[in-house]
């Protein structure tokens, strides 16, 4: 967390309006500088009986009907994190017209893998059952996360056993979004992470890369350029998972941005920091593309079109996410690299 704090504080210090805020936590400062004028927030909703099983809902104030639902999981190495710290994510998504659900989940040392993922699955099941009460369309449900939260999202989208506990399946998700996620990290090198996954007896089933199947929902994988992320290797994790998905003809888009680090990638969703990368534009384009197309077929449970394999020398586009908005987002990433 020291790396996260120092990186964000250094970045915030360059913003004219942040001078009086950087004495507090960097995420608090980002939230203070982020506009919530477009969202209606409902806080502290329980998705389970335990204190950490709560979530906040950010609904767009202006909408003409039910909107796509995005369940977001934050990072923190599965040992720290609070949903209130990521209000800027909820406001950003609500301003784009989505119902954002920011969920807490139990952390180590109170729980280990897979209990952490069981909480995440329970939060998604809540969204499927209850989001319509807040203006959401549960038929257009996405999961999203950053860092450890991206791992959570990946496992929910790929390991069918997690959602099956709630009568759901990965196909019930319209797509999933991972920001700088760890998807293939054995043997575990990070000493903080090791006990979360029972090192040295970490089960292979804990790795998202081992759960890729022909039923995987569309994926948007975003990471810093290789060399920019000092915590999670983009080539092995984002690039490796994208390659595995493409091998089974699953729709996947991978994008690499050059002006962000592991930490500032998620921070670039906030209004004051969007000059760093077009992360929100890419996320919005992906959600819109996968919300609009094949809705009737999806609801009927019929298979979706799959992406054709393409050359690994360039980022891949999902079969239904090749609209102008996605290309515009990619074009604005002036330092995006080819897939590693």
Order of alpha helices (4+ residues) and beta strands (2+ residues): alpha-alpha-beta-beta-beta-alpha-beta-alpha-beta-alpha-alpha-beta-alpha-beta-alpha-beta-alpha-alpha-alpha-alpha
